[in-house]
Amino acid sequence: MGDGVLSQDEINALLSGGIPDAPAAEPSSGGGGGGELSEQEIDTIGEVANISMGSAATTLFSLVNQKVEISTPVVTETNWDELASNYDNSCVVVRIGYTKGLDGSNILVLKEDDVKVITDLMMGGDGTNIDGEISDLHLSAISEAMNQMMGASATSLSSMLNKMVDISPPTATLTDLATIDAGEIDEFLKSNFVRIAFKMEIGTLVDSEMMQLYPISLAKEMCDSVLNNMESDSNSTVDDGVAEAPPPAPAEAPAAAPPPQAAPPPAMDPNMMAGQMPQGQPMMMPQYMYPPQQQINVQPAQFTPFGPGFAAQFAQENIDLILDVPLEVTVELGRTNKTIQDILDFAPGTIIELNKIAGEPIDVLVNGKYVAKGEVVVIEESFGVRITEIIKE
């Protein structure tokens, strides 16, 4: 076809929907994939992930009270070595298994700082308290967040696949991708798998990437279910649109007597038609009979007042999601400032004077946030704190 003229073989191939002697296109992959998914399957997985993660983003918004945006996913085939070399080594891996509707599991991979921001927002912070290492508190909170998000995603999948889809409780672990054996996370990570990358933005605090990993077999199962569901809907639509033969016309009924005709109006005077009124006669306007007016009972609209109990009801529903998340409670006796020289002079027996006066209430902090005042008590052989005042902002 280099001279601009199509041969007969090329014309025949174009008419049949193909290009002669052209090599088959390789399925898209991330370099480490083996091309096990076709282009259609990759597009289908991307569309399914886009819809399901859209529902998950809405759920995350309700948990962190920040605008959440998750971009259109990028679907590739890859393997563990390639994934570990192109992503942050230290990250949080969340495993969610499917217990109904689908056979397999999927893995969510989040960056360490992103988990800290989400956890701090869930605890009522401003998302900037990300110092320190990932603790059990962070892992517990992110597991609860992923449980809610993937639950919403499973609901969307149920609609797309036309069958019930349910998940197991997520398990979150802090993982070094460079050193861990992929089989310790899930067996499907030992071979090629599907990587779905999302760009995730949470307000102005997070602008990062989140990954979702699927086994090849689960991705194909999802594609088959979606395509079969679409084919069933298409067949149903075609069946509904088939024109049926009209039923035989019924025998003609005897003609009914015509309704009585009203008397014709009197002929109009030609003078009136010409716009002239007969002399000495008043103009007669046609009279119409209006139905008597009915009395309508009008009352002011009644609205339910938004009292304190109304807001508390919805606040309680939201906080129920994190009631089982552990928090760190600290009791602070007092503080003081010392120079480095003073600290180097510390020795057993050194007395440090604090900024609190004897008998003054001590401070109670939850995750570093000042929440109450109290006084020290002794319970058997342990110290305790009796809360005397709750700090209200």
CORWO-V913008 format. One line per field, one symbol per residue. ss: DSSP state (A for helix, B for strand, O for the rest). phi: phi as a letter, one per 20 degrees, with the letter a starting at -180 (. if undefined). psi: psi as a letter, one per 30 degrees, with the letter a starting at -180 (. if undefined). Layout:
ss->???
phi->???
psi->???
This chain:
ss->OOOOOOOAAAAAAAAOOOOOOOOOOOOOOOOOOOOOOOAAAAAAAAAAAAAAAAAAAAAAAAAAOOOBBBOOOBBBBBOAAAAAAOOOOBBBBBBBBBBBOOOBBBBBBBBAAAAAAAAAAAOOOOOOOOOOOOOAAAAAAAAAAAAAAAAAAAAAAAAAAOOOOBBOOOBBBBBBOOOOOAAAAOAAAAOOBBBBBBBBBBOOOBBBBBBBBBBAAAAAAAAAAAAAAAAAAAAAAAAAOOOOOOOOOOOOOOOOOOOOOOOOOOOOOAAAAOOOOOOOOOOOOOOOOOOOOOOOOOOOOOOOOOOAAAAAAAAAAAAAAAOOOOOOBBBBOOOOOOOAAAAAOOOOOOOOOOOOOOOOOBBBBBOOBBBBBBBBBBBOOBBBBBBBBBOOO
phi->.fendeeffffffffenccfleffffffbeoefdmfdfffffffffffffffffffffffgfedlcfdccfgfddbdbcffffffdcgfebddddceedbncdqbcdddcfgffffffffffeneendecfnefdffffffffffffffffffffffgffelbfcccegfcdcecdffdffgffeaffffdfbeddddedccldeccbccdcdcfgffffffffffffffffffffffffeffdfffgffffegffffffeffffffefgfffendegfmdffeefddeefffefdedcffdcffeegfffffffffffffcfeefcedcddfrcbdcffffffefbgofddeeeeegnfgeedddlndfcbcacfcddlddfbcefdbeedf
psi->gfggkkleeeeeeefgglkkgkkkkkkklgeflghfkleeeeeeeeeeeeeefeeeeeeeefefhlkkkklkljklkaleeeeefglkejlkkkkklkfkeljallkkkkleeeeeeeeeefggaggfiglllkleeeeeeeeeeeeeefeeeeeeeeeefhlkklllklkkkkkjfffkkeffekefffaklkkjkkkkkjbgekiakkkkkkleeeeeeeeeeeeeeeeeeeeeeeeffkklkklkklkklkklkklkklkkllkkkeeefggkkkkgklkjkkkkjkkkkkkkjklkkkkkkiaefeeeeeeeeefffgfgkkljkkkjelllkkleeeeffklkfkkkklgkkkfkklkkkjhfkjfllakklkjcglllkjkfkkkk.
